Amino acid sequence: MINTEAKHVQVGALSHPGMTGKNNEDRYAIQGYRLSSSNATPVTFAVVCDGIGGNKSGELAADLAVEKILHTVNNSFGDRPLKTMLTALHAANEAIYSTAQQAQSYRGMGATVAMVWIESKRLFTTTIGDTRIYLIREKGIRQVSTDHTWVQEAIASGKISRDEAENHPNAHVIRRYLGAPMVPAADQRLNLRKGESDEDALANQGVELWAGDIVLVCTDGLTDHVADKEIVEVLHRHRRKLQPTVEALVKLACDRGGKDNITVVIMQIPENKNPLAQLLEKLT
């Protein structure tokens, strides 16, 4: 693929260390591409990682993950998004695990990851861990990724209810992360409808987004403090302007304690507006 300075979707992004004085172990990157010199189809790729480990090793793990993932995507042909993202995860996992073996202080470091690949209007995703991907359409919001946590597994198996999960002591026990001795299973289910099977969710990859659709990627520093419906309320309060929205969401999480690092990335398919509506928006 060929790197481009411009992205074909609208973007807003912000990362904040939170309010507890800890280092920011979140990392993100957003890159625009066109498929090739002979194919101008645009691609916008985003990756968000939440480092695990402390003592700066979590920062290193997240740095390595973003670096290796971007390197793999940069050097791909762009014709197989899901396969490319899996290859990128393998490279990132190997880099983190091998680095962790070099010093005792690095042992146990890792990172969660969420990747979003938007090719023209087609959406592809891959996740490991509890960094989330949401799809926001008009006034509705849906988490299209699945948390790889003890709590989510317990809910799925019927051991606990969603209400019991809210303040459960195992709420942040991660089941999958980059940096493990064996490459963890990547999740490429794209959950668009309630109750759909895993096979249906996998088949949703490449779904065409609508004009105005928003894809939001965030670490748990946001969702620990801000409910899904509040995300939509903030978005509409700021008239769907993306950078003011991410800044407001981060501030809201910080105002409520900001107990973890907070990273929010928003990408929107441009809305089809008539020239008068565009002019009025610029004047307000």
N, C-alpha and C positions, 0 to 999 in steps of 0.2 A: 504494500500500500504506500501511498505518497502522503507525507505529512502536509497539512495545510494550517495556516495561522487561524483562519476563520472556522467556526463551527456552523453546521447547517441547522442546528437547533439553538434555541435561546438557553442561556446557562446562568445559574447563580450558584455560588459556593462559598462556604466559610468553615473554618476549623478553629476550635477554641479549647484551651486546656481545662476549662471548668473552674470551679471556685474553691477547690481543696488544696491548691498549691502543688499538685502533682504535675510531672512533665506531661506534655502532650504526646501520647503514643499513637495518635491517629495520623494517617497519611492519606492523601487522595491525589488523583491526577485526572485531567480531562484533555483529550487530544482529538483534533479533527483530521480527517483523511479524505482522499478520494481513492477509489479502488486501484486505478492504474493510469498510466499516461494515455491509454486509449479508452478508458472507462471512467467517466467523471462522476459516477454515482457517489454521493457523499456518505461518510461514516463519521459518527461521533462516538467515541469510546470513553467511558469513565470507570475508574477503579477506586474503591474506598477500602482501606484496611485499618483495623483496630489492633494495635500491638498488645501482646501479652508477655509479662515477664518481670517488669519493674527493673530498677537499677539501670535504666537506659537500654536494657536489652530488648524491651518491647518496642522502643523507638527504632532500634536497629532492625528488628524483624519486619516491622512495617515498611521501613525504607527499602529493605531487600526485596520484599514482596512487590512493591510498586515498581521498582527498577526492573526486576526480571520480567514482570508481566508486560510492562510497556515495551521492553526490548523484543519480546516474542511477538506482540501485536504489530509493532513497527516493521518487523521483518517478515510478516506473513503476506500471502497473496490476497487475503481478504475474502476468499471465495467460500471458506468454511468457518463461519464465526464460532460455532460451538466447539468444533475440534480445536481451533486456535486457542480458545480460552482454556480448554483442558490442558493443552500443551504448556500454556503459560503457567498454570497452576503447578504442574509437575516441576518446571524450572524453579519457581518460587519456593516450593516445598524443599527441594534439594538444597537450594542456596541457604535457606534458614537453618535446616537441620545440620548441614555440614559446618556452618559457622558456629553453631551452638556447641559443637564438639571441640572447638578450639580453645575454649576457656571455661572454667567452672562457673564464672559469673554469668555466662550466656546460657547455661543449661536450663532447659524448660521454656526457652523463649518461643514465641509463636505469633500468629496473627490470624484474625478472621479476614474474610474478603468478600466483597460484592462487586461484580462487574456488570456493566450495562453496555451493550453494543447496539446502536441505532443506525441501521443502514437505510438511507432514505427515510421511510416511515416504519420500517420493520424492526421489531424489538427482539433482542436476544439477551439472555441473562445467565449468569452462573454465580453460585455462592458457596461459601464454606463458613460456618459459624453463625453468629447472630447479628451481623451487620445486615440491615434490612433494605428491601426494595419495595416501594409502593407505586401504584398507578393511581393517579387522580384524574378523574374524568368529570367535568362540570362540578357538581357539588358532592360527588361520591369519592370515596377513597378505599382502596383495597391493598392489603399486603400481598404481593405476588410471590415473595420468597417465603421460605420456611425456616424458622429458627432451629439451629442444631444445638439444642440445650436439653438438660435433664428435664426441665419443666415442660418443654414442648412434647418430649417423648412421653412424659407421664400423663399429659392431657390426652394425647393421641391414643394411649392405651387404656384410658378411663380410670387411672389411679387417682387423679385429682381433677377438680373442676377448674375452670378458668378463674373463678373467684378465689379459690384456694391458691392458685398460682401467683396471684398478684404480689403477695408479700412473702412468698415461700423462701426459706433459707437457701435453697438450691437454685434460686432464680437465675444466677449468673454462672452456673456450672456449664461450661462449653463441652460439647461432645465431639466436635470436629474443629480442627484448626490447622493452618499451615505451619510446618515445622516438625511434624510427627515423623517417626522412623519410617513408617509406611505412608505413602501418599493417601490422604483421606479422600473419601468419595465426594466428588463435587456434586452439587445439586443443580440440575438444569430443568427442574419443574417450574413452570410458569403458571401460577394458580390464579386463573381468571374468573372462575365461577365456584360458588359454594358447592361442596360435595362431589366435585369431579374426581375421577380416578387419577392415579399417578401417570398412567399412560396418556390420558387426555391432557394432563398438565404438561407433559413432555411434548406432546404434539402441538401445544400452543406456541412453541418457540417460532419466531419469525412472524408473529401476528402483526397485522398492519395497524399502527396507531392512527387515531383521528386527529384532525387539526385541533389544536388547543389542549390535547392530552399532555399531562405532566408526569414524568418519572422522577421520583424522589428516592435518593439513597442516603441512609443515615446510620450512624453508630448508635449504640444503646444509650449513650449519654443524652441523646434527645428523647428517645422513647421511654426512658425511665421517669421522665418528668412531664412529658407532653403527650396527651392522648391523641389517637388517630383523628378524631373529629375536630380536635383543636388545631391540628395542622391545617385542615381545610379552612377553618374559620380564620386563621392568620393569613392564609393565602388570599382569601377573598377580601379581607380587611385591607390588604395592600394592593387590591385591584389586580391580582395575579402578576404583579411586578416581582421578578424572581429574586434579585439581590436584596431588596428591602425585606422580602419574605424570609430568606434564610437568616438575615441579621436579626429579625424579630423572633424567629424560632429559637435561635441560639440564646438570645437575651432572656426569653421566657424560661428556658431550661436553667440558665444561670440564676435567675431570680428565685427559682424554686429549689435552689441548693447546689446545682451544678456539681454533683458528686463524682462525675466522671468526665473524660474528654468528650467533646461534642463536635461532630462533623456532619454537615448537611450539604448535599449536592442536589440541585434541581435542574432538570432538562425539560424543555417544553417544545413540542411540535408547533411551529408558527401557526397562529390563528389566521383564518381567512377573513380579513376585514376589508370593508370598502374604504376608499381613500378618505371620505369624510370622517369615518370612525377613527382612523389612524391619526388624522389631524387633531381631532378632539382629545384623543388620549395624550398627545404631545403637549397640548395646551393646559392639561390639568395636572 
